[in-house]
Amino acid sequence: MSFLSHKSPNPEFESLIRENRAQLHGFVLSLVPNNSDAEDLLQQVCVILWEKRDEFEIGTNFLAWARKVARYQALNHWRKERAKPPEQEFSDHLLDVIQERSEEREREFLRHRRALQVCLAKLPPRHRKVVESHYFDGDTITEIAKQNHMKANAVSQLLFRARAALIACVQTQSAGLFDDPNQTS
């Protein structure tokens, strides 16, 4: 985005836009299925968010606020497209359903991410170190083997066991987070 620079007067707001851009893009794409239109709409939404940045209260739900702006922009887009046959237009009800489902997916993603953080902390230190090296730092199995004075096959086996443990743990943790009525998204 052209308005985002290294010497911005509002780096915290820029960070919020960057961190949420992919999810906002997915939401916009669900409202405007043509990728080209969605890209244009996303740019418009980002410009509007930037122009209205003083209205956003840091610490509140940025993505919910950004989705609301995107929804209004999508409605404007569809109003301009009235010349198209009615079956290609989205009703307000359909936009509400899409937004609800998008928010449900976001909550599910956050549950899984929290569960993964909990599960990573439960891994034995050696397993966690190999997982973090491979998935967070992008190290290859060969590089990890050299760094830890191990054979590549041993690293592969360790990753396999760690992934299996993480999958089982995340499924259990996510279900627990989902069932907890006091859990907030």
C-alpha beads as a LAMMPS data file, in Angstrom:
LAMMPS data file: protein, C-alpha beads

185 atoms
184 bonds

1 atom types
1 bond types

-500.0 500.0 xlo xhi
-500.0 500.0 ylo yhi
-500.0 500.0 zlo zhi

Masses

1 110.0

Atoms # bond

1 1 1 0.000 0.000 0.000
2 1 1 1.439 3.304 -1.000
3 1 1 0.379 5.101 2.165
4 1 1 2.321 2.659 4.348
5 1 1 5.900 3.759 4.785
6 1 1 8.732 3.206 7.203
7 1 1 8.375 6.700 8.639
8 1 1 4.640 6.677 9.238
9 1 1 3.051 8.918 11.824
10 1 1 0.902 5.946 12.878
11 1 1 2.939 2.695 12.844
12 1 1 0.524 0.897 15.201
13 1 1 -2.380 1.400 12.813
14 1 1 -0.247 0.344 9.843
15 1 1 0.643 -2.812 11.709
16 1 1 -3.047 -3.588 12.234
17 1 1 -3.699 -3.228 8.510
18 1 1 -0.752 -5.454 7.615
19 1 1 -1.627 -8.125 10.178
20 1 1 -5.271 -8.309 9.078
21 1 1 -4.891 -7.763 5.330
22 1 1 -5.069 -11.450 4.342
23 1 1 -8.209 -12.063 6.388
24 1 1 -9.779 -8.863 5.105
25 1 1 -8.918 -9.892 1.543
26 1 1 -10.654 -13.244 2.093
27 1 1 -13.716 -11.473 3.416
28 1 1 -13.809 -9.046 0.469
29 1 1 -13.349 -11.944 -1.949
30 1 1 -16.352 -13.656 -0.398
31 1 1 -18.421 -10.530 -1.091
32 1 1 -17.077 -9.809 -4.558
33 1 1 -16.132 -13.101 -6.199
34 1 1 -14.324 -11.520 -9.155
35 1 1 -10.679 -11.346 -8.065
36 1 1 -9.983 -8.134 -9.961
37 1 1 -13.005 -6.392 -8.415
38 1 1 -12.045 -7.760 -4.999
39 1 1 -8.507 -6.358 -5.322
40 1 1 -9.890 -2.947 -6.300
41 1 1 -12.388 -3.057 -3.454
42 1 1 -9.698 -4.078 -0.948
43 1 1 -7.574 -1.110 -2.004
44 1 1 -10.572 1.200 -1.555
45 1 1 -11.254 -0.298 1.872
46 1 1 -7.621 0.167 2.949
47 1 1 -7.681 3.796 1.817
48 1 1 -10.910 4.404 3.736
49 1 1 -9.509 2.680 6.825
50 1 1 -6.449 4.899 6.605
51 1 1 -8.562 8.030 6.155
52 1 1 -10.717 7.079 9.146
53 1 1 -7.824 5.851 11.333
54 1 1 -8.501 8.545 13.927
55 1 1 -11.984 7.074 14.436
56 1 1 -10.573 3.656 15.359
57 1 1 -9.849 3.032 19.014
58 1 1 -6.645 1.006 19.429
59 1 1 -7.362 -2.089 21.506
60 1 1 -10.796 -2.737 20.024
61 1 1 -11.536 -5.325 17.334
62 1 1 -9.848 -3.943 14.229
63 1 1 -10.974 -6.768 11.946
64 1 1 -14.648 -6.322 12.879
65 1 1 -14.366 -2.595 12.163
66 1 1 -12.560 -3.212 8.866
67 1 1 -15.141 -5.802 7.813
68 1 1 -17.910 -3.294 8.419
69 1 1 -16.177 -0.806 6.132
70 1 1 -15.651 -3.573 3.544
71 1 1 -19.311 -4.583 3.741
72 1 1 -20.463 -1.030 3.001
73 1 1 -17.994 -0.757 0.137
74 1 1 -19.263 -4.072 -1.277
75 1 1 -22.849 -2.819 -1.061
76 1 1 -21.812 0.311 -2.958
77 1 1 -20.070 -1.864 -5.520
78 1 1 -23.186 -3.991 -6.046
79 1 1 -25.415 -0.914 -6.288
80 1 1 -23.178 0.373 -9.094
81 1 1 -23.485 -3.003 -10.804
82 1 1 -27.319 -2.894 -10.982
83 1 1 -27.152 -3.304 -14.742
84 1 1 -26.193 -6.947 -14.221
85 1 1 -28.915 -9.599 -14.026
86 1 1 -30.517 -9.877 -10.552
87 1 1 -29.123 -13.367 -9.912
88 1 1 -25.637 -11.837 -9.763
89 1 1 -26.506 -9.347 -7.042
90 1 1 -26.116 -10.016 -3.338
91 1 1 -28.972 -9.157 -1.039
92 1 1 -28.382 -7.555 2.350
93 1 1 -29.399 -10.874 3.922
94 1 1 -26.813 -12.800 1.910
95 1 1 -24.119 -10.281 2.848
96 1 1 -25.089 -10.727 6.512
97 1 1 -24.815 -14.522 6.167
98 1 1 -21.425 -14.238 4.467
99 1 1 -20.200 -11.910 7.195
100 1 1 -21.446 -14.248 9.944
101 1 1 -19.726 -17.243 8.364
102 1 1 -16.541 -15.291 7.866
103 1 1 -16.582 -14.271 11.528
104 1 1 -17.250 -17.899 12.560
105 1 1 -14.222 -19.012 10.551
106 1 1 -12.155 -16.270 12.156
107 1 1 -13.184 -17.434 15.637
108 1 1 -12.337 -21.028 14.674
109 1 1 -8.945 -19.938 13.349
110 1 1 -8.222 -18.061 16.588
111 1 1 -9.260 -21.112 18.671
112 1 1 -6.890 -23.304 16.684
113 1 1 -4.079 -20.769 16.945
114 1 1 -4.497 -20.486 20.732
115 1 1 -4.629 -24.272 20.966
116 1 1 -1.447 -24.573 18.910
117 1 1 0.354 -22.141 21.215
118 1 1 -0.707 -24.188 24.249
119 1 1 0.295 -27.429 22.558
120 1 1 3.677 -26.131 21.444
121 1 1 4.425 -25.213 25.044
122 1 1 3.583 -28.794 26.079
123 1 1 6.048 -30.376 23.658
124 1 1 9.330 -31.645 25.077
125 1 1 12.034 -28.988 24.566
126 1 1 13.900 -31.017 21.921
127 1 1 10.719 -31.529 19.870
128 1 1 9.703 -27.885 20.229
129 1 1 13.153 -26.687 19.127
130 1 1 13.028 -28.807 15.952
131 1 1 9.431 -27.733 15.167
132 1 1 10.270 -24.055 15.651
133 1 1 13.450 -24.337 13.576
134 1 1 11.622 -26.015 10.721
135 1 1 8.280 -24.176 10.684
136 1 1 9.080 -20.787 12.183
137 1 1 12.661 -20.238 11.016
138 1 1 12.280 -22.148 7.740
139 1 1 15.318 -24.359 8.314
140 1 1 15.533 -27.517 6.242
141 1 1 15.778 -30.936 7.835
142 1 1 19.409 -31.139 6.737
143 1 1 20.197 -27.771 8.346
144 1 1 18.472 -28.768 11.585
145 1 1 20.367 -32.055 11.616
146 1 1 23.703 -30.236 11.234
147 1 1 22.827 -27.647 13.899
148 1 1 21.828 -30.336 16.405
149 1 1 24.461 -32.953 15.486
150 1 1 21.771 -35.408 14.405
151 1 1 21.084 -37.476 11.333
152 1 1 18.491 -36.095 8.920
153 1 1 16.395 -39.245 9.356
154 1 1 16.318 -38.683 13.123
155 1 1 15.130 -35.097 12.601
156 1 1 12.412 -36.320 10.215
157 1 1 11.232 -38.857 12.781
158 1 1 11.250 -36.233 15.536
159 1 1 9.186 -33.874 13.344
160 1 1 6.773 -36.682 12.504
161 1 1 6.203 -37.491 16.194
162 1 1 5.936 -33.793 17.108
163 1 1 3.362 -33.157 14.353
164 1 1 1.309 -36.163 15.448
165 1 1 1.379 -34.947 19.055
166 1 1 0.470 -31.395 17.978
167 1 1 -2.438 -32.566 15.820
168 1 1 -3.914 -34.640 18.632
169 1 1 -3.352 -31.894 21.193
170 1 1 -4.776 -29.110 18.993
171 1 1 -7.905 -31.150 18.289
172 1 1 -8.412 -31.736 22.013
173 1 1 -7.583 -28.152 22.980
174 1 1 -9.753 -26.639 20.226
175 1 1 -12.717 -28.761 21.272
176 1 1 -12.159 -27.687 24.862
177 1 1 -11.952 -24.022 23.900
178 1 1 -15.088 -24.391 21.801
179 1 1 -17.033 -26.055 24.618
180 1 1 -16.000 -23.468 27.220
181 1 1 -18.890 -20.946 27.408
182 1 1 -16.611 -18.447 29.143
183 1 1 -14.041 -18.500 26.318
184 1 1 -13.970 -15.251 24.375
185 1 1 -12.952 -14.922 20.756

Bonds

1 1 1 2
2 1 2 3
3 1 3 4
4 1 4 5
5 1 5 6
6 1 6 7
7 1 7 8
8 1 8 9
9 1 9 10
10 1 10 11
11 1 11 12
12 1 12 13
13 1 13 14
14 1 14 15
15 1 15 16
16 1 16 17
17 1 17 18
18 1 18 19
19 1 19 20
20 1 20 21
21 1 21 22
22 1 22 23
23 1 23 24
24 1 24 25
25 1 25 26
26 1 26 27
27 1 27 28
28 1 28 29
29 1 29 30
30 1 30 31
31 1 31 32
32 1 32 33
33 1 33 34
34 1 34 35
35 1 35 36
36 1 36 37
37 1 37 38
38 1 38 39
39 1 39 40
40 1 40 41
41 1 41 42
42 1 42 43
43 1 43 44
44 1 44 45
45 1 45 46
46 1 46 47
47 1 47 48
48 1 48 49
49 1 49 50
50 1 50 51
51 1 51 52
52 1 52 53
53 1 53 54
54 1 54 55
55 1 55 56
56 1 56 57
57 1 57 58
58 1 58 59
59 1 59 60
60 1 60 61
61 1 61 62
62 1 62 63
63 1 63 64
64 1 64 65
65 1 65 66
66 1 66 67
67 1 67 68
68 1 68 69
69 1 69 70
70 1 70 71
71 1 71 72
72 1 72 73
73 1 73 74
74 1 74 75
75 1 75 76
76 1 76 77
77 1 77 78
78 1 78 79
79 1 79 80
80 1 80 81
81 1 81 82
82 1 82 83
83 1 83 84
84 1 84 85
85 1 85 86
86 1 86 87
87 1 87 88
88 1 88 89
89 1 89 90
90 1 90 91
91 1 91 92
92 1 92 93
93 1 93 94
94 1 94 95
95 1 95 96
96 1 96 97
97 1 97 98
98 1 98 99
99 1 99 100
100 1 100 101
101 1 101 102
102 1 102 103
103 1 103 104
104 1 104 105
105 1 105 106
106 1 106 107
107 1 107 108
108 1 108 109
109 1 109 110
110 1 110 111
111 1 111 112
112 1 112 113
113 1 113 114
114 1 114 115
115 1 115 116
116 1 116 117
117 1 117 118
118 1 118 119
119 1 119 120
120 1 120 121
121 1 121 122
122 1 122 123
123 1 123 124
124 1 124 125
125 1 125 126
126 1 126 127
127 1 127 128
128 1 128 129
129 1 129 130
130 1 130 131
131 1 131 132
132 1 132 133
133 1 133 134
134 1 134 135
135 1 135 136
136 1 136 137
137 1 137 138
138 1 138 139
139 1 139 140
140 1 140 141
141 1 141 142
142 1 142 143
143 1 143 144
144 1 144 145
145 1 145 146
146 1 146 147
147 1 147 148
148 1 148 149
149 1 149 150
150 1 150 151
151 1 151 152
152 1 152 153
153 1 153 154
154 1 154 155
155 1 155 156
156 1 156 157
157 1 157 158
158 1 158 159
159 1 159 160
160 1 160 161
161 1 161 162
162 1 162 163
163 1 163 164
164 1 164 165
165 1 165 166
166 1 166 167
167 1 167 168
168 1 168 169
169 1 169 170
170 1 170 171
171 1 171 172
172 1 172 173
173 1 173 174
174 1 174 175
175 1 175 176
176 1 176 177
177 1 177 178
178 1 178 179
179 1 179 180
180 1 180 181
181 1 181 182
182 1 182 183
183 1 183 184
184 1 184 185
